[in-house]
């Protein structure tokens, strides 16, 4: 259980750290550029774990998205943040953490007006053991092949987070799924 506010790393427009702020104060209608990460879990057959954000989430509630995401704490590496957040959000242990899109950035505005504006390196990792998702974070999950997932993104983009809609084509073009779970 967290006893202090979760902090995020603020960034200059060029992506250099320039301070910190409480996560609760950062995600607003005027969100400053900050550091985050996205992670996709891949199994031995090349399927991806996608999750549906809990309905209680402040931004993009109920949409399908990557396996999990979060923010590195000040001084924490991206890979360490992936391992920590997998445990917090999925109740899972992950291994073979690999950064595949180190310079991914995006800005998106939720229907509520809250802005996401992030340098969000994208990682691939492999699940070791079982999933025990935190219900306040994840309401559903599924393992799916990248091809049908891309089709669903094209057919029903409104059902997915803006970051997965941008990340998936780039990951596919980069051959990220060819690793077959050996990220």
C-alpha positions as CSV (number, residue, x, y, z in Angstrom):
1,X,0.0,0.0,0.0
2,X,1.3,3.4,-1.0
3,X,1.8,5.8,1.9
4,X,3.0,8.8,-0.2
5,X,1.8,10.3,-3.4
6,X,2.9,8.7,-6.6
7,X,5.4,11.1,-8.4
8,X,6.0,11.5,-12.1
9,X,9.1,12.9,-13.9
10,X,8.4,16.1,-15.7
11,X,10.2,16.7,-19.0
12,X,11.3,19.6,-21.2
13,X,9.9,19.6,-24.8
14,X,13.2,17.9,-25.8
15,X,12.5,15.0,-23.3
16,X,15.1,16.0,-20.6
17,X,14.0,15.6,-16.9
18,X,13.2,19.0,-15.4
19,X,11.4,18.2,-12.2
20,X,8.7,16.1,-10.5
21,X,5.1,16.4,-9.6
22,X,2.4,14.3,-7.9
23,X,0.6,12.1,-10.5
24,X,-2.7,13.3,-9.1
25,X,-1.8,16.9,-9.9
26,X,-0.4,16.2,-13.4
27,X,-3.3,14.5,-15.2
28,X,-5.6,17.5,-15.8
29,X,-6.8,19.6,-18.7
30,X,-3.3,21.2,-18.8
31,X,-1.1,18.1,-18.4
32,X,2.6,18.9,-18.7
33,X,4.9,16.7,-20.7
34,X,6.1,13.8,-18.5
35,X,7.6,10.4,-18.5
36,X,5.6,7.2,-18.7
37,X,5.8,3.7,-20.3
38,X,3.7,1.1,-22.0
39,X,4.2,-2.6,-21.9
40,X,2.9,-5.5,-24.0
41,X,3.2,-9.1,-22.6
42,X,3.9,-11.6,-25.4
43,X,3.4,-15.4,-25.0
44,X,5.4,-18.2,-26.6
45,X,3.0,-18.3,-29.6
46,X,3.3,-14.5,-30.2
47,X,-0.1,-13.6,-28.7
48,X,-0.4,-10.3,-26.9
49,X,-2.1,-9.7,-23.6
50,X,-4.6,-6.8,-23.9
51,X,-6.5,-5.4,-20.9
52,X,-9.6,-3.4,-20.5
53,X,-9.2,-0.5,-18.2
54,X,-11.4,-0.5,-15.1
55,X,-14.5,1.7,-15.2
56,X,-13.2,3.6,-12.2
57,X,-10.1,4.8,-14.0
58,X,-9.9,8.6,-14.3
59,X,-8.9,8.6,-18.0
60,X,-10.2,6.3,-20.7
61,X,-12.3,4.1,-18.4
62,X,-13.5,0.9,-19.9
63,X,-11.3,1.0,-23.1
64,X,-9.1,-1.9,-24.2
65,X,-5.4,-1.2,-24.2
66,X,-1.9,-2.6,-23.9
67,X,-1.1,-5.1,-21.2
68,X,-0.3,-2.4,-18.6
69,X,1.3,1.0,-18.4
70,X,2.5,3.5,-15.8
71,X,5.1,6.1,-14.8
72,X,8.7,5.5,-13.7
73,X,9.3,7.0,-10.3
74,X,12.0,9.7,-10.0
75,X,15.4,7.8,-10.3
76,X,13.8,4.5,-11.4
77,X,14.8,3.0,-14.7
78,X,12.1,2.2,-17.3
79,X,12.7,-1.6,-17.0
80,X,12.5,-1.5,-13.2
81,X,9.2,0.5,-13.5
82,X,7.8,-2.2,-15.8
83,X,8.6,-4.9,-13.3
84,X,7.1,-2.9,-10.4
85,X,4.0,-1.9,-12.3
86,X,3.4,-5.5,-13.5
87,X,3.3,-6.6,-9.9
88,X,1.0,-3.7,-8.8
89,X,-1.4,-3.8,-11.8
90,X,-1.4,-7.4,-12.9
91,X,-0.2,-9.2,-9.7
92,X,2.4,-10.7,-12.1
93,X,6.1,-11.3,-12.4
94,X,7.5,-10.4,-15.8
95,X,10.9,-11.3,-17.4
96,X,12.8,-10.5,-20.6
97,X,11.9,-6.8,-20.4
98,X,13.0,-5.1,-23.7
99,X,12.4,-1.6,-24.8
100,X,11.3,-1.7,-28.5
101,X,10.1,1.9,-29.1
102,X,12.3,4.2,-26.9
103,X,11.1,7.5,-28.3
104,X,7.3,7.0,-28.5
105,X,5.4,10.2,-27.6
106,X,1.8,11.1,-27.8
107,X,-0.7,13.7,-26.7
108,X,-4.4,12.8,-26.4
109,X,-7.5,14.3,-24.8
110,X,-10.0,12.1,-23.0
111,X,-13.8,12.8,-23.4
112,X,-13.7,14.3,-19.9
113,X,-11.1,16.9,-21.1
114,X,-8.1,15.3,-19.3
115,X,-4.9,15.4,-21.3
116,X,-2.2,12.7,-21.6
117,X,1.0,14.2,-22.9
118,X,3.8,11.7,-22.5
119,X,7.2,10.5,-23.6
120,X,6.2,6.8,-23.3
121,X,8.8,4.2,-24.2
122,X,7.2,1.0,-25.2
123,X,8.4,-2.3,-23.8
124,X,7.8,-6.0,-24.5
125,X,8.1,-8.6,-21.7
126,X,7.1,-12.1,-21.0
127,X,4.8,-13.2,-18.2
128,X,6.2,-15.7,-15.7
129,X,3.4,-17.3,-13.6
130,X,-0.2,-16.4,-13.3
131,X,-2.1,-13.1,-13.7
132,X,-3.9,-11.7,-10.6
133,X,-5.1,-8.3,-11.9
134,X,-6.0,-5.5,-9.6
135,X,-9.8,-4.8,-10.1
136,X,-9.3,-1.1,-9.7
137,X,-7.0,-1.1,-12.7
138,X,-8.2,-3.9,-15.0
139,X,-11.7,-5.2,-15.5
140,X,-11.0,-7.8,-18.2
141,X,-8.1,-9.2,-20.2
142,X,-7.5,-11.5,-23.2
143,X,-4.6,-13.0,-25.2
144,X,-4.9,-12.2,-28.9
145,X,-2.9,-12.4,-32.1
146,X,-1.6,-9.1,-33.4
147,X,-3.3,-9.4,-36.8
148,X,-6.9,-9.7,-35.4
149,X,-6.1,-7.0,-32.9
150,X,-5.1,-4.6,-35.6
151,X,-8.3,-5.4,-37.4
152,X,-10.3,-4.6,-34.3
153,X,-8.4,-1.3,-33.9
154,X,-9.4,-0.4,-37.5
155,X,-13.0,-1.5,-37.1
156,X,-13.7,0.0,-33.7
157,X,-11.0,2.6,-32.8
158,X,-13.3,4.1,-30.1
159,X,-13.1,0.9,-28.1
160,X,-9.3,1.3,-27.6
161,X,-6.9,3.7,-25.9
162,X,-5.3,6.3,-28.2
163,X,-1.8,5.0,-27.3
164,X,-2.5,1.4,-28.5
165,X,-3.9,2.8,-31.7
166,X,-0.6,4.5,-32.4
167,X,1.8,1.9,-30.9
168,X,0.5,-1.3,-32.5
169,X,1.2,-0.4,-36.1
170,X,4.7,0.8,-35.2
171,X,5.4,-2.3,-33.2
172,X,4.2,-4.5,-36.1
173,X,6.2,-2.6,-38.6
174,X,9.3,-3.0,-36.4
175,X,8.8,-6.7,-36.2
176,X,8.3,-6.7,-32.5
177,X,6.0,-9.7,-32.5
178,X,8.5,-11.9,-34.3
179,X,10.3,-12.4,-31.0
180,X,7.6,-15.1,-30.0
181,X,7.8,-14.2,-26.4
182,X,11.6,-14.1,-26.2
183,X,11.7,-10.3,-26.0
